[in-house]
């Protein structure tokens, strides 16, 4: 009997999966728009966005961890004294002796989230999405090296196709290596002000996305090692992750401030130019972090891979409409190869051979 949780009668597993796909696509579009549609002098600080993301995600995860303890207790446990006892229990779990283990993925995720801003500011949305699929390759490499996982020949073949597909997209996007103007969203207020706008550098973007793929793979595998090595609650682990992220995330915010010893000044510098699009980017990122946690708990990494590949198609269609993205034959060939490779990689054991023969021409 399937006892997995449901939302409105639908399995949480699939709801979280579809939500992650839509979240992934929405994040790259909103983040891209929030960075490139605004003149450089009015741009918000990515370091502030990374810090706010961790502050909000950690707080929400703490409330969920507390709520889980309270909902498992009786009526007396939900009194004021009961809430205080639950609060103390959650805090004790958070500051458990093995909490330091989360410091490594926390640092890696801060670096990854910062690199994501550099990448998305210098690459078209669809190109970023496709190239970011290389994280499947790095995740596989770190899984083999750290978790001693064994990969079958189909998985290695699909990883090879993935690298080829990413290469095709990369070659067409970096041709000439000249920094290029970003596609101005249709109807944007800056459509008629070409001199102010952000200049994209594809080479810088690809450098950042490649580095982000390495931190993503290592952080994901490390987080998996920590989760499987203990019985601690996922939401408690999320709070630990956010807590350890605070120092590396806050450091650049303090360094950006002209008066780092004055908290009010730091706050002012941090929130400078933080408009609606910046807040939307942070909100979608926070939501994504929470959904990722649910996907890891109720689904698995195989289904997470599917969600990411679905998000490529979604963001591609959206960028054609929103950013006037032009479909080139090499983009189509490259992204199709990436999608087929992702699908092949995600075939369960036993179905792999069927997957290969069905993509090969007769
Ligand atoms: O692309 P990838 O799957 O590596 O992205 C993971 C993202 O999810 C990162 O932005 C990370 O900060 C976030 N995350 C999280 N909580 C977790 C695991 C990942 O917020 N438990």
Boltz pocket constraint, residues with backbone or C-beta under 6 A from the ligand:
constraints:
  - pocket:
      binder: B
      contacts: [[A, 57], [A, 109], [A, 112], [A, 113], [A, 135], [A, 216], [A, 217], [A, 220], [A, 223], [A, 238], [A, 241], [A, 285], [A, 286], [A, 288], [A, 289], [A, 290], [A, 292], [A, 293]]
      max_distance: 6.0
